[in-house]
């Protein structure tokens, strides 16, 4: 066979691979996930084109991420980076390392996430790096937040926002706003925690006609959490109900609530909604309705490997037992939270455990255990640097308005307003105006 024929056959194979990948995408967009996966699996088995193999692996990574099958997602990400290494193409390597970072982020292996993100950022000069750096910074911010390293998380989110604005990337901006909502939920500035997902929802409404449903779902979920924290429980419930009755994308038949979450493969969303439903019922002192929803959420969180999600469920269950004066059961749940928090490296959950355990031991007049919890609580506060550098009072203890400076250090808004322009009290960097977030 002459060289021309070999090239022609290779090009035909590439065209067939591309057509099959696109066929799978159409099926996936119409909620025919199983058929899409079958098409992509056949492409992966038959194609000899490295570029086609890389692309179809990317489709499989995205699909398994949205289904909550994070171990399979990691498996395909590892295969993709091997393909990129064989191709010796820095563009493919950058994208491959980003998918490895995302896979480990989903599995709450945050140190690996940060390491892979740094590898991506160090691969400057590639044609895709400018397009992907914003996504890399977002993933890194999520990892730092998972480790309760708040200043670095905020710094990464701010960088991601700048990339989004500079590249007019509304999808990325939407995702960053949702992550910022989660950031401020953890620090208990509930006004900002509501502002950012509302901003994300605006972006979806203005620009998201052709976007995946996950963007609208993300914004609605984070709004629901903020509404619950603000004790606007009817609004929180409405957001969750909206989440579970989204219609499918254009060209596909609408489906009912929970069936969408199951068939579209959005198990993570289903778990989060069930957790929020449970928390809402607990806030209403309806523990009998809360516990079954916690149990359902826990089943999914365990199935998909979301250890921070599991910690959130156990924390809600512990608070439920505390409301019912079942103190031993509450302590048992809190110990499970602590075990998960230590495994992941999340100090904020440990702080919450010590705070609630302190309350329980104080009520039981168990002085030795009480002193131990007080010491551990103060150690966590110090390690997390959860205090205002101006007034010295704690941050994240109650709902308070916060403001970050350009150096990403966070203060009480009232302290910044009362003191006027000055250098950052923590790092002494000049700071004439508040930061963007």
N, C-alpha and C positions, 0 to 999 in steps of 0.2 A: 504494500500500500504506500502510495507516494505521500509526501509531506502535506500537499494541499488537501488530500482526502482526510488525513488524520486531523488537520485543523478544522475542516468542515464538520467532521463527526463530533469533535470536541465542542464546537460552537452549538451544534444541534443539541448535544447533551446538556449544555448550560441553559439553553432556551427551555428545554423540557423541565429541567430542575426549577427554573424561575416560575414557569407556568404552574407547576404543582405546588410550590410554596404559596403563590398567590391564591390558588384554589383553596388551600388550607386556611388562609387568612379570611377569605369570604365566608367559609363555613364557620369559622370561629366567631366572626362578627355577627353572624346570625344565630349564635348560641348553640351551634351544633359542635360542641367541644370535642366529643368522642370521635366524630368523623374527621375533624380537623387534625386531631392527634394521630389518627391512623394514616392520613395522607402524609403528614410530616415524617412519621416513622418510616414509611416506605421510601421517601426521598432520602432520608438519612442512610438507609440500608443500601440503596442502589447507586447513589451519586458517587462519582469519582472526582467531581469538581470541588477543590478545597474551598473556594469562595461560596459555592452553593451549600456545602456542608456547614460552613460557619454561619450562614444566614438561617438555615433551618434549625440549627442548634439555638440560635437567638430566639426564634419563634417558640421553641419548646421551653426555653428558660422563662419567657414571659408568661406562657400559658400555665406552667406549673407554679409560678409565683402567685398568679391570681387565684389558682385553685388551693393555695396553701400547702402544696406538696413541696416543702422547702428542701427536703433531702434529695428528691429527684431533681429539683432546680439546681442544687449544688453539683449533682452528678453531671448534668448537661453543661454546666459552666466549666467544670474541669475538662470535659471533652472539648469544649470550645477553645479554651486557652491552649490546649495541646495542638489543636488545628492551627491556631494563630502562630504558634511557635514554629510549626512545620513550614508555614508560609513565609516566616521571617518578615512580616509586614508590621511596622509599628502602629499603623492605624488599627488593624485587627487586634493587635496586642492590647492597645489602650482600651478598646471596647470589651475585650475578653476579661481584663483585670477588673473593669467596672462591674461586670456581671458576677465575677467572683466575690467582689465586695458586697454587692447586693444580696447574694445568696447567704453569705455569712451574717449579714445584718439581720436577715429574716430569722436565722437560727440563733440570734442573740449572741453570736461569737464576735463581740465588738472589737476586740483587739486585732483580730484578723481583718475585719472590715477596714479599720483605720490603716493597717499596713498595706492592703491592696490599693486603697485610695491614694496613699502617698506614692505608691509605684506609678499609678496613673498620672498624677500631677507632675512627677519627675520626668515623664516621657513627653517633654515639650517639643514643639516643632512639627508634630504630626498634623495632618490636615483635619483630623477629627477632634483633636484635643480641645480646640476652642469651642467646639459644639458640645463636647461631653464634660468639660471641666465643671460646669454648673451642676450637672447631675452628680459628679464625683463629690463636690463640696456638700451637696445635700445628703448623700449617703454618709459622708464623714460626720456631718452634724448630727444625724440620727444616731450614729454609733457613740459619739461623745455624750449625747443626751442619755443613751442607754447606760452609760457608765457614770452618769450624774456629774459630768465635768461641764458645768453650765457655761462658763465663759468661752471655752473652745467650741462648744456646740453653737452658741450664738454667733461667734466669729465665722464659723463655717456657713451658717445660714445666711449671714449678711453677704458673704462672698458669692453664694449661690444666687441670691437676689440680684446682685450686680451683674452677674453673667446673664441672668434672665432678662434684665432690663436692656443691657447692651446688645443682646441678640434678638430682642423682641420675642422672647420665648414665653408665651403665655401659659403653656402647659407646665413648664418648670416653675414659673411664678406661682401657679396654683398649688403645686405640690409643696413648695417652700412655705407658703402661707398656712397650709394645713399642719406642717411640722412646727411652725411657730405657734400655732394654736395649742398644740400638745406641750410645747416648751413652757408657755405661760400658764397652762393648767397645772403643771408640776410646781411652778413657783407661786401659784395662787394669786396671779393678777388676772382675775376672771373677765375684766373688761377687754383686755388685750386678747385673752383666750377666745373671746367671742368675735372680736374685731377681725382677726386674721382669717378664720374660716368663712366669715361673711364676705370678706374680700375675695376669697377663693370662689365662693358661690357666684359672686358678680362676674368673675372672669369666665366661669363656665357658661353663665347666661349670655354674656356678650360675645364670646369667641368660641364656645365649645360645641357648636352644632354637630360637628363631625368627630368629636372626641369620644373616647371610650366612656362608658357609664361610670367607670371607677372614679373619675374626677368629681362628678356630681355627688357620688356616694361618699367620697372622702370628706368633702366639705360639709355635707349634711351630718355625718357622724360627729365630726369635731364640734359643729354647732350644738349638737344634742348634748355633748359632754359639758360644754360651757354653760348651756341653759340649766342643766342639772345642778352644776356648782353654784349658779346664781339663784337657785331655788325656784326657777321658772319651770316647774315640772311638767305642766301641760305642753309647753313649747318643746321641751326635751322629748317627751313622748311622741309628739307629732313628727319631729325630725326622724326618729327611729322608725316610725310607721311609714313615712315617705320612703326611707331607705329600702324597706322590704316590699315596696310595691312599684318600684321603677319599671317602666316598660322597657322592652328591648329596643335595640337600634332599628333604624328605618329599614323597611323591607322584611322585617320579621314580625311574627305575631306577638301581641302583648301576652304576658304571663302573670300569674298571681304572685303575691309577695314572696314567701319563703321559697317557693319553687324556683324563682329566679336565682336566688342566692345559691341554691343547691345545684341547679342545672348549669348555670353560668360558671360554676366552679368557685364562687366567691365565698369559700368557707371562712376565711379570715374576717370578712365583713359580717357574716352571720354570727360568728363568735363574739365580735365586738358589740353588735347590736344586742345580743342576749345578755351580755355583761352590763350594758347600759340600762336595759330594761330592769335587770335585777337590782341595780343600784337605785333606780327610780323608785321601785317598790319598797326597797329598804328605807329610803328617805321618807316614804309615806307611812313607815312603820307597818307595812304589810309584808311581814317576814315569810308568811306561808307562800306567797307568790314569788318572793325573791329567791328563796333557796332552790326551787326546781330550775329556775333560769340560770342561777350560778352553776348548777350541776351540768346543765346542757352546754353552757359556755365552756366549762372546764373540759368536757369530753372533746370538744373541737380543738381547744387550745393545746391539749395534750397530744391529740392526733397530728396536728400540724407542727408541733415542736416550738410553740411560742412560749418561752419560759417567763418572760415579763408579763405576758397575758395571764399565765397561770398564777403568778404572784398577785396580780390585780384581783383575780377571782378569790383567792384565799384571803386577801385583805378584806374584801367585801363580806365574805362569809364570817370572818372574825368579828367584824363590826356588827354583823347581824346577831351573832351569839352574844356579843356584849350588850346589845339592846335588850336581849331577852334575859340578861343576868346569868347566862351560862358561862361563867368566867373560865372554867377549866377547858371547855370546848373552844372558847375564844383564844386562849393561850396556845392550844394545840394548832389552830389555824395559823396563828401568828408565827409559830415556830416553822411551819412550812413556808411561809413567806420569807422568813429569814434564810432558810436553806437555799431557796431559789435565788434570792438576792445575792448571797455570797457566791453562788455558782456562776452567776452572770457578771457580778462586779458592780451591781447597782446599789450605791450607798443611800439613795433617797428612800428606797423601800426599807432598808435597815433602820433609818431614822424614824420612819413611821412605826415600825415594829416596836422600837424602844419607847416611843412616846405612848403608844397604847398599852404596852406591857407595864409601863410605869403607873398608869392610871389604875390598872387592875391590881397590881401589888400594893398600891397605896390604899385601895379600898379594902384589901384583905389584911392590911397591917403587917405585911411580910417585909420587914425592914431590910434584911440582907439583900433580898432580890430587888427591892426598890432602889437601894443605893447602887447596885450593879447596873441597873437600867439607866439611872440618872447619869452615871459616869459614861456609859456607852453613848447615850444620847448627846452629851456635850462633846464627846470625841467626834461623833458624826458631824455635828454642826461645824466644828472647827475644820475638819477635813473638807467639807463641802464648801466652806467659806460662805455660808448662807447668813450673812449679816451685812447690814448697810455700813459702808466705810465712813459715813458721815455721822450718823446718830448711834451706831453700834448695836442697834436692835436687830432682831432676826428678820430674815426674808423667808417667805414660804410658810410661815406659821399660821397666817390668816389672810383673808382677801384684802390685798393692798395694791394700789397702783404703783407700778415700777417703771423705771426708765433706764435704758442702757446708754452709755457714752460710746463714742467711736472706738474706744479701746475694748469694748464689749463687757466692761465691768458694769454691774447692775446696782442701782440704788433706789431708795424710795423716791418717788416723784416729788413728794412734798419736801424732802430734804434738798433736792436739787433746786426746786423753786425758791426755797427760803434762803439758800446760800448764795444764789446767783452764779455767774460764770466763774469757774475756778479749775485748777488741775484736778485730775482724778485722784481721789483720796487713797486709792489702792496701789496704782502704779506710777502716779505723779506725771503721767503724760498730759500735755496741754489739751484742754477740751473746752472749746468755746461754745459748743452747741450739743444737744443730745444726738445720739445715733438714730438711724432710720427706724429700728425696731425696738 
